[in-house]
Amino acid sequence: MIKTTIFRSVAVTLTALILAGCASSGSDDEQLPESLSEAELYQMASKSIDDGRYSEAVKSLRTLESRYPFGAFAEQAQLDIIYAYFKNTEPEASKAAADRFIRLHPQHPDADYAYYMKGLASNTAAMGLLERYLPLDLTRRDPGQARVSFNEFSELLSRYPESKYAPDARQRMIALRNRLAEYEIHAANFYLKRKEYVAAINRGQYVVENMQQTPAVPEALSIMVEGYQHLNLTQPATQALAVLKLNYPDHPSLDAEGNFTGYKVFDDVDPSIWSTLTFGLIGGSKQEQSPLSAPQPPQAN
């Protein structure tokens, strides 16, 4: 009965959102007056962005570019629409606009902004309605887009190490790397629960070897010790335990004397109804999700 009520509420909400989307798309089909000059169209778009009316900004910017493809505001409009799409929760369109800007203006002084926005957009491209508005534990979701975002921020730093967006990109890469490492831990826990110890060890070893300095490393070492002990592989278990004791002597899997007491993989069970209904995606997160923000596009001098 509870599930039926919840599903009905979700259905009603989604229906309302779909109808709202249809209503807004209808207004997008209305043509802007032909009498508007390039400057007037750009002023409309800028005002819409400032007011948070991003769908209207997209409409004005697309109209400007189609009517004045080589005008004085064309390049700036191409930068602005990257931002407008992103703020309008259209990450794929934002990425496509960024790629187009890079392709058309590879030597542009603001090309680093396009690379930066690609990284931001990729990090949200796989998010649906629930992910955007509910505190989900993203470390349990497929990390494909997180890897893409990490690589795109890495490309920004490689091409423009002195970019003003570089410091923020580095911080986001750290967070993405931590998320990717945590995903590996979730996968290793899954294998441990199924008593597939070789697969669990491989996941832990991958974190230790490729994701050093992430918070997941001590968990990965504990998983390796646990798995090796179950397989009666004394030497690699002893080696992994020695690394764990040396670098993380206060880890919960160790007692006061440094003896391995076992890796607990069932402590993350959340009995709340949200965790149960969403298979742990809601209610089990220990991480604070910081909202993605994007700087306003740079303005031409």
Summary of the structure (lengths in Angstrom):
residues: 301
radius of gyration: 24.4
end to end distance: 61.7
largest distance: 81.2
contacts: 891
relative contact order: 0.08
helix: 65%
strand: 1%
